[in-house]
Amino acid sequence: MALQEQGEEGKEEVFEEEESTEEEAHSNGVIGLRRYDSLDAEAGKITSTKSSKDGDWRSIMALAFQSLGIIYGDIGTSPLYVFSSIFTDGIKHNDDILGVLSLIYYTITLIPLLKYVLIVLQANDNGDGGTFALYSLICRHSKVGLMPSQQAEDREVSNFRLDLPSRRSKRASKIKASLENSMFAKYFLLVATMLGTAMVIGDGILTPCISVLSAVSGLKQAASSLNDDNIAWISVVILIFLFMVQRFGTDKVGYTFAPIITIWFLCIAIIGILNFFKYDPWVFKAINPKYIVDYFKRNGKNAWISLGGVVLCITGVEALFADVGHFSVRSIQISMCSMVYPSLIFAYTGQASYLRKHMDDVSDTFYKSIPEPFYWPMFVVAMFAAIIASQAMISGAFSIVQQSLSLGCFPRVKIIQTSNKYEGQVYVPEMNYIIMVACVVITLVFKNTEKIGNAYGIAVVFVMTLTSAFLVIVMIMIWKLNIIFVILYILVMGSMELLYLSSVLYKFNDGGYIPVGFAVFLVAVMIIWNYVYRMKYMFEMEHTVASERMAEIAVDPSLRRVPGLALFYSELVNGIPPIFEHYISNVPALHSVLVFVSVKSLPISKVPRDERFLFRRVGPSELLLFRCIVRYGYKDTMSSEHETFDSLLVQGLKEFIKQEGLKVNEEIEVEVETVEREMKAGVVHLLGESEVVAKDGASFWKRIVIDYAYHYMKRNLRQQDEVFTIPRQRLLKVGMNIEL
């Protein structure tokens, strides 16, 4: 908590040039709403209250229990395969078991418990975590975002506000200035975030493979005739079923997750304690790190290579941070410390005790160490736990895609909200089938967990290392910690994670290429889409319709006004998009009420609904032309609100008209009545879609990126109206060509 308090002291305003104005207003006794002008006019009033998930202890404990089923399935099922992944060539010396157990002790203690639960969780973004949360936190405290869509009004969103610092830090200011003045740093942060999210999606592919394969392999003990091919095909059937039910969402079975995972943790803990007393109680001496030193002395390079298997004991640890938004920091700390951590320690200790007496059983440690009366019940629970772990990581991959999409870093796909109880649980049809095919192929090709474990290790350690790198920036620039604490963190956590990363990269040719290849492909897709997206945005910014031209359009006698309310969508948040003039030139008619709608994403996780719409008036009041910026956070789902989108927007528009205060009451009432009447007459959605092509003289690579790669992705994925689920009977697309 000390970190959090120190971080609160160090928070800094993004819009530094505006701080003096605000301070002057307060010093002069001027209290009230500041009026910004990034839309060339007053943008409307913004009010909100911020709620917290941390309430009474009953609520916290309920959240702690629920978190067991959503967050810990992956790390909880790691005892299924850790020892077999470490000792791939068998156990050479009995004391090697103590060395490995000591490594497991300190790995679980230092990374999930110390790093994530006590430190990283404090770096949440208004209660949300993950790679995008860290990136958005950095973007909000320094101008490192590449999209020129920032507006002064954004800082008035309650979740966006940053406290004025009580003291300035020279070191923090230097880091901030360095990031803001370096295009390399801006691109590096964005690409690193893309790479981290790609690895997490890769995690969503590998978790089902290794978890289900490990659980199903228990059948070998009951039916020795089953071979790896049989186990692989049984696993494939389970995997296909798992992906087929994804569209129903976890909400339908959410209540069963926590009890099953709780039973799982209790079972592995009890079995671990029984084995501890039955076989070798003296394994507890592995708490002495001397056994780690001895292990490396005996095995040298092979001990270093085995670290790739040790790191699998913390698979899914990133979910602790990524899913904090579904629960709370305190609830996750309680569930980890009271249930997960001790259960894992008991489980690995019990397996080590068993192996001290049965070294030859290391390839199937988990099922061999189960007392015979408990075998079938544990097999059933293990299957359910593996399925739950897989489902949680798949759902997490969908959430990552949603965040990438909101920042213009992913091709358009449909996002479907699947839960009314848990925010952020979404379903992405395209990604579901892509991940399913990848899981089936990987399972059938490798057939066992050894090579999949090598691939899994790279994905796990890379994301952990990236989180540490971003966290160091947060520590220095935002929390403004004493440099001694930062150096200590780098020396302990950084060196440990880099050591693990070097080990898993050594196994690149033995399966490690899977997540790396997938991540490179996915990052290439994201970079291409983001590059063209930004170029198109910059073109539209440079060719906005001038205010003089809008005045000419307004008084043009040939322009007819037709009944109804029209929403004209574009991505541009500043000015009138050039596609509007293209529309007027070909269709010289305007609806009685016209609202230019731009959807933008803020570098925060969620925008409160009552702060979502930002309005201004375009042209003379009698024209009833308005501008509306619809603001979402990277975890908000646009399509889930479409049933009420029209009514919410019109309600916000009426409030804006009433609050403008530029006209007498009678005029306001008439204007509000006109808006209501035209909405009843019918709402038409005008969707601006620009086709981009490489201009004459463009370089070869630019033509490849724009004319082929980008166009291929756009043709084979959802159109914008499908993403926003706009009713086709009320949709009119307006297109134009843009040469880049």
Solvent accessible surface area in square Angstrom, and as a share of the most:
residue,aa,sasa,rsa
1,M,116,0.52
2,A,76,0.59
3,L,40,0.20
4,Q,60,0.27
5,E,114,0.51
6,Q,48,0.21
7,G,1,0.01
8,E,71,0.32
9,E,81,0.36
10,G,2,0.02
11,K,51,0.21
12,E,5,0.02
13,E,16,0.07
14,V,11,0.06
15,F,19,0.08
16,E,74,0.33
17,E,113,0.51
18,E,27,0.12
19,E,14,0.06
20,S,61,0.39
21,T,70,0.41
22,E,41,0.18
23,E,87,0.39
24,E,100,0.45
25,A,25,0.20
26,H,109,0.48
27,S,91,0.59
28,N,113,0.58
29,G,58,0.56
30,V,93,0.54
31,I,130,0.66
32,G,62,0.59
33,L,74,0.37
34,R,54,0.20
35,R,160,0.58
36,Y,22,0.08
37,D,93,0.48
38,S,40,0.26
39,L,3,0.02
40,D,108,0.56
41,A,31,0.24
42,E,40,0.18
43,A,3,0.02
44,G,18,0.17
45,K,117,0.49
46,I,15,0.08
47,T,76,0.44
48,S,31,0.20
49,T,128,0.74
50,K,124,0.52
51,S,105,0.68
52,S,90,0.58
53,K,95,0.40
54,D,71,0.37
55,G,49,0.47
56,D,91,0.47
57,W,149,0.52
58,R,206,0.75
59,S,48,0.31
60,I,8,0.04
61,M,98,0.44
62,A,46,0.35
63,L,32,0.16
64,A,6,0.04
65,F,92,0.38
66,Q,63,0.28
67,S,0,0.00
68,L,8,0.04
69,G,0,0.00
70,I,14,0.07
71,I,3,0.01
72,Y,1,0.00
73,G,1,0.01
74,D,2,0.01
75,I,3,0.01
76,G,0,0.00
77,T,0,0.00
78,S,0,0.00
79,P,2,0.01
80,L,18,0.09
81,Y,3,0.01
82,V,0,0.00
83,F,2,0.01
84,S,27,0.17
85,S,9,0.06
86,I,10,0.05
87,F,16,0.07
88,T,65,0.38
89,D,116,0.60
90,G,29,0.27
91,I,19,0.10
92,K,148,0.63
93,H,82,0.37
94,N,47,0.24
95,D,46,0.24
96,D,3,0.02
97,I,0,0.00
98,L,1,0.00
99,G,0,0.00
100,V,0,0.00
101,L,0,0.00
102,S,0,0.00
103,L,17,0.08
104,I,0,0.00
105,Y,25,0.09
106,Y,70,0.27
107,T,1,0.00
108,I,0,0.00
109,T,41,0.24
110,L,45,0.22
111,I,0,0.00
112,P,0,0.00
113,L,34,0.17
114,L,66,0.33
115,K,0,0.00
116,Y,0,0.00
117,V,0,0.00
118,L,87,0.43
119,I,24,0.12
120,V,0,0.00
121,L,0,0.00
122,Q,12,0.05
123,A,1,0.01
124,N,28,0.14
125,D,0,0.00
126,N,47,0.24
127,G,32,0.31
128,D,4,0.02
129,G,2,0.02
130,G,4,0.04
131,T,5,0.03
132,F,2,0.01
133,A,0,0.00
134,L,1,0.00
135,Y,12,0.04
136,S,3,0.02
137,L,12,0.06
138,I,0,0.00
139,C,18,0.11
140,R,8,0.03
141,H,2,0.01
142,S,0,0.00
143,K,91,0.39
144,V,0,0.00
145,G,27,0.26
146,L,31,0.15
147,M,35,0.16
148,P,41,0.26
149,S,17,0.11
150,Q,103,0.46
151,Q,2,0.01
152,A,15,0.12
153,E,4,0.02
154,D,5,0.03
155,R,14,0.05
156,E,27,0.12
157,V,0,0.00
158,S,16,0.10
159,N,19,0.10
160,F,10,0.04
161,R,122,0.45
162,L,12,0.06
163,D,82,0.42
164,L,86,0.43
165,P,21,0.13
166,S,91,0.59
167,R,119,0.43
168,R,129,0.47
169,S,22,0.14
170,K,154,0.65
171,R,92,0.34
172,A,1,0.00
173,S,50,0.32
174,K,120,0.51
175,I,56,0.28
176,K,12,0.05
177,A,43,0.34
178,S,67,0.43
179,L,20,0.10
180,E,42,0.19
181,N,127,0.65
182,S,35,0.22
183,M,106,0.47
184,F,157,0.65
185,A,17,0.13
186,K,31,0.13
187,Y,88,0.33
188,F,117,0.49
189,L,5,0.02
190,L,12,0.06
191,V,52,0.30
192,A,11,0.08
193,T,1,0.00
194,M,3,0.01
195,L,48,0.24
196,G,0,0.00
197,T,0,0.00
198,A,0,0.00
199,M,7,0.03
200,V,22,0.13
201,I,1,0.00
202,G,3,0.03
203,D,10,0.05
204,G,0,0.00
205,I,7,0.03
206,L,2,0.01
207,T,0,0.00
208,P,0,0.00
209,C,0,0.00
210,I,0,0.00
211,S,0,0.00
212,V,0,0.00
213,L,3,0.02
214,S,6,0.04
215,A,0,0.00
216,V,1,0.01
217,S,27,0.17
218,G,0,0.00
219,L,37,0.18
220,K,74,0.31
221,Q,77,0.34
222,A,55,0.42
223,A,39,0.30
224,S,107,0.69
225,S,101,0.65
226,L,45,0.22
227,N,80,0.41
228,D,53,0.28
229,D,61,0.32
230,N,58,0.30
231,I,4,0.02
232,A,1,0.00
233,W,148,0.52
234,I,60,0.31
235,S,0,0.00
236,V,5,0.03
237,V,99,0.57
238,I,32,0.16
239,L,0,0.00
240,I,69,0.35
241,F,129,0.54
242,L,4,0.02
243,F,1,0.00
244,M,69,0.31
245,V,51,0.29
246,Q,6,0.03
247,R,131,0.48
248,F,100,0.42
249,G,10,0.10
250,T,6,0.03
251,D,25,0.13
252,K,141,0.60
253,V,71,0.41
254,G,9,0.09
255,Y,164,0.62
256,T,67,0.39
257,F,12,0.05
258,A,6,0.05
259,P,52,0.32
260,I,38,0.19
261,I,1,0.00
262,T,21,0.12
263,I,86,0.44
264,W,0,0.00
265,F,0,0.00
266,L,86,0.43
267,C,35,0.21
268,I,5,0.03
269,A,10,0.08
270,I,99,0.50
271,I,17,0.08
272,G,2,0.02
273,I,64,0.33
274,L,80,0.40
275,N,4,0.02
276,F,38,0.16
277,F,139,0.58
278,K,141,0.60
279,Y,45,0.17
280,D,14,0.07
281,P,50,0.32
282,W,163,0.57
283,V,0,0.00
284,F,106,0.44
285,K,71,0.30
286,A,0,0.00
287,I,115,0.58
288,N,67,0.35
289,P,71,0.44
290,K,113,0.48
291,Y,36,0.14
292,I,31,0.16
293,V,81,0.46
294,D,32,0.16
295,Y,7,0.02
296,F,58,0.24
297,K,158,0.67
298,R,95,0.35
299,N,33,0.17
300,G,37,0.36
301,K,118,0.50
302,N,102,0.52
303,A,0,0.00
304,W,63,0.22
305,I,34,0.17
306,S,9,0.06
307,L,2,0.01
308,G,5,0.04
309,G,2,0.02
310,V,0,0.00
311,V,0,0.00
312,L,1,0.00
313,C,0,0.00
314,I,0,0.00
315,T,0,0.00
316,G,5,0.04
317,V,2,0.01
318,E,20,0.09
319,A,12,0.09
320,L,2,0.01
321,F,0,0.00
322,A,29,0.22
323,D,24,0.12
324,V,1,0.01
325,G,4,0.04
326,H,26,0.12
327,F,1,0.00
328,S,8,0.05
329,V,27,0.16
330,R,86,0.31
331,S,0,0.00
332,I,0,0.00
333,Q,25,0.11
334,I,34,0.17
335,S,4,0.03
336,M,0,0.00
337,C,66,0.40
338,S,78,0.50
339,M,38,0.17
340,V,0,0.00
341,Y,48,0.18
342,P,38,0.24
343,S,4,0.03
344,L,0,0.00
345,I,33,0.17
346,F,85,0.35
347,A,4,0.03
348,Y,0,0.00
349,T,12,0.07
350,G,0,0.00
351,Q,9,0.04
352,A,0,0.00
353,S,0,0.00
354,Y,15,0.06
355,L,0,0.00
356,R,41,0.15
357,K,122,0.52
358,H,67,0.30
359,M,61,0.27
360,D,138,0.71
361,D,34,0.18
362,V,9,0.05
363,S,91,0.59
364,D,34,0.18
365,T,5,0.03
366,F,11,0.05
367,Y,2,0.01
368,K,82,0.35
369,S,6,0.04
370,I,10,0.05
371,P,35,0.22
372,E,154,0.69
373,P,109,0.69
374,F,97,0.40
375,Y,15,0.06
376,W,131,0.46
377,P,75,0.47
378,M,4,0.02
379,F,23,0.09
380,V,73,0.42
381,V,25,0.14
382,A,0,0.00
383,M,24,0.11
384,F,101,0.42
385,A,0,0.00
386,A,0,0.00
387,I,49,0.25
388,I,6,0.03
389,A,0,0.00
390,S,0,0.00
391,Q,16,0.07
392,A,20,0.15
393,M,20,0.09
394,I,0,0.00
395,S,15,0.10
396,G,24,0.23
397,A,1,0.00
398,F,2,0.01
399,S,16,0.10
400,I,13,0.07
401,V,0,0.00
402,Q,5,0.02
403,Q,9,0.04
404,S,0,0.00
405,L,34,0.17
406,S,18,0.12
407,L,39,0.19
408,G,6,0.06
409,C,1,0.01
410,F,9,0.04
411,P,2,0.01
412,R,27,0.10
413,V,2,0.01
414,K,50,0.21
415,I,11,0.05
416,I,64,0.33
417,Q,54,0.24
418,T,19,0.11
419,S,5,0.03
420,N,150,0.77
421,K,117,0.50
422,Y,31,0.12
423,E,96,0.43
424,G,6,0.06
425,Q,5,0.02
426,V,5,0.03
427,Y,11,0.04
428,V,0,0.00
429,P,19,0.12
430,E,36,0.16
431,M,7,0.03
432,N,1,0.01
433,Y,101,0.39
434,I,90,0.45
435,I,0,0.00
436,M,29,0.13
437,V,85,0.49
438,A,25,0.19
439,C,0,0.00
440,V,28,0.16
441,V,78,0.45
442,I,16,0.08
443,T,0,0.00
444,L,46,0.23
445,V,99,0.57
446,F,28,0.12
447,K,73,0.31
448,N,63,0.33
449,T,27,0.16
450,E,90,0.40
451,K,87,0.37
452,I,0,0.00
453,G,3,0.03
454,N,17,0.09
455,A,0,0.00
456,Y,0,0.00
457,G,0,0.00
458,I,2,0.01
459,A,0,0.00
460,V,8,0.05
461,V,0,0.00
462,F,47,0.20
463,V,6,0.03
464,M,1,0.00
465,T,29,0.17
466,L,17,0.08
467,T,2,0.01
468,S,9,0.06
469,A,53,0.41
470,F,3,0.01
471,L,0,0.00
472,V,27,0.16
473,I,35,0.18
474,V,0,0.00
475,M,5,0.02
476,I,23,0.12
477,M,1,0.00
478,I,2,0.01
479,W,11,0.04
480,K,13,0.06
481,L,4,0.02
482,N,71,0.37
483,I,63,0.32
484,I,119,0.61
485,F,119,0.50
486,V,2,0.01
487,I,85,0.43
488,L,102,0.51
489,Y,16,0.06
490,I,79,0.40
491,L,114,0.57
492,V,60,0.35
493,M,3,0.01
494,G,15,0.15
495,S,62,0.40
496,M,32,0.14
497,E,1,0.00
498,L,104,0.52
499,L,87,0.43
500,Y,6,0.02
501,L,27,0.14
502,S,45,0.29
503,S,0,0.00
504,V,2,0.01
505,L,82,0.41
506,Y,104,0.40
507,K,22,0.09
508,F,80,0.33
509,N,125,0.64
510,D,71,0.37
511,G,0,0.00
512,G,0,0.00
513,Y,96,0.36
514,I,30,0.15
515,P,2,0.01
516,V,38,0.22
517,G,40,0.38
518,F,39,0.16
519,A,1,0.01
520,V,91,0.52
521,F,129,0.54
522,L,10,0.05
523,V,13,0.07
524,A,45,0.35
525,V,25,0.14
526,M,1,0.00
527,I,70,0.35
528,I,38,0.19
529,W,11,0.04
530,N,5,0.03
531,Y,71,0.27
532,V,0,0.00
533,Y,45,0.17
534,R,36,0.13
535,M,43,0.19
536,K,13,0.06
537,Y,3,0.01
538,M,82,0.36
539,F,46,0.19
540,E,13,0.06
541,M,65,0.29
542,E,125,0.56
543,H,88,0.39
544,T,48,0.28
545,V,13,0.07
546,A,54,0.42
547,S,85,0.55
548,E,118,0.53
549,R,79,0.29
550,M,13,0.06
551,A,55,0.43
552,E,97,0.44
553,I,4,0.02
554,A,24,0.18
555,V,118,0.68
556,D,59,0.30
557,P,133,0.84
558,S,74,0.48
559,L,23,0.11
560,R,169,0.62
561,R,91,0.33
562,V,42,0.24
563,P,103,0.65
564,G,2,0.02
565,L,0,0.00
566,A,0,0.00
567,L,1,0.01
568,F,0,0.00
569,Y,9,0.04
570,S,13,0.08
571,E,38,0.17
572,L,0,0.00
573,V,1,0.00
574,N,36,0.19
575,G,27,0.26
576,I,11,0.05
577,P,0,0.00
578,P,17,0.11
579,I,4,0.02
580,F,0,0.00
581,E,61,0.27
582,H,69,0.31
583,Y,13,0.05
584,I,13,0.07
585,S,82,0.53
586,N,98,0.51
587,V,66,0.38
588,P,71,0.45
589,A,21,0.16
590,L,5,0.02
591,H,25,0.11
592,S,25,0.16
593,V,0,0.00
594,L,1,0.01
595,V,0,0.00
596,F,1,0.01
597,V,1,0.00
598,S,0,0.00
599,V,31,0.18
600,K,13,0.05
601,S,23,0.15
602,L,1,0.01
603,P,36,0.23
604,I,0,0.00
605,S,2,0.01
606,K,44,0.19
607,V,4,0.02
608,P,32,0.20
609,R,125,0.46
610,D,101,0.52
611,E,3,0.01
612,R,8,0.03
613,F,34,0.14
614,L,2,0.01
615,F,9,0.04
616,R,34,0.13
617,R,24,0.09
618,V,8,0.05
619,G,40,0.39
620,P,63,0.40
621,S,41,0.27
622,E,134,0.60
623,L,22,0.11
624,L,19,0.09
625,L,3,0.02
626,F,0,0.00
627,R,2,0.01
628,C,0,0.00
629,I,0,0.00
630,V,0,0.00
631,R,0,0.00
632,Y,4,0.02
633,G,0,0.00
634,Y,0,0.00
635,K,12,0.05
636,D,22,0.12
637,T,10,0.06
638,M,46,0.21
639,S,19,0.12
640,S,56,0.36
641,E,24,0.11
642,H,28,0.12
643,E,173,0.78
644,T,59,0.34
645,F,15,0.06
646,D,16,0.08
647,S,57,0.37
648,L,46,0.23
649,L,0,0.00
650,V,5,0.03
651,Q,87,0.39
652,G,19,0.18
653,L,0,0.00
654,K,28,0.12
655,E,67,0.30
656,F,12,0.05
657,I,0,0.00
658,K,103,0.44
659,Q,97,0.43
660,E,23,0.10
661,G,58,0.56
662,L,133,0.66
663,K,38,0.16
664,V,91,0.52
665,N,108,0.55
666,E,117,0.52
667,E,89,0.40
668,I,20,0.10
669,E,106,0.48
670,V,92,0.53
671,E,15,0.07
672,V,14,0.08
673,E,102,0.46
674,T,19,0.11
675,V,0,0.00
676,E,66,0.30
677,R,135,0.49
678,E,14,0.06
679,M,55,0.25
680,K,178,0.75
681,A,64,0.49
682,G,28,0.27
683,V,9,0.05
684,V,42,0.24
685,H,0,0.00
686,L,2,0.01
687,L,0,0.00
688,G,14,0.13
689,E,24,0.11
690,S,8,0.05
691,E,76,0.34
692,V,1,0.00
693,V,52,0.30
694,A,9,0.07
695,K,99,0.42
696,D,131,0.68
697,G,78,0.75
698,A,17,0.13
699,S,67,0.43
700,F,136,0.57
701,W,183,0.64
702,K,45,0.19
703,R,82,0.30
704,I,59,0.30
705,V,31,0.18
706,I,0,0.00
707,D,37,0.19
708,Y,142,0.54
709,A,29,0.23
710,Y,5,0.02
711,H,33,0.15
712,Y,132,0.50
713,M,22,0.10
714,K,18,0.07
715,R,163,0.59
716,N,88,0.45
717,L,45,0.22
718,R,61,0.22
719,Q,52,0.23
720,Q,18,0.08
721,D,3,0.02
722,E,54,0.24
723,V,11,0.07
724,F,28,0.12
725,T,47,0.27
726,I,8,0.04
727,P,34,0.22
728,R,164,0.60
729,Q,156,0.69
730,R,80,0.29
731,L,33,0.16
732,L,85,0.42
733,K,88,0.37
734,V,13,0.08
735,G,41,0.39
736,M,38,0.17
737,N,112,0.57
738,I,1,0.01
739,E,101,0.45
740,L,13,0.07
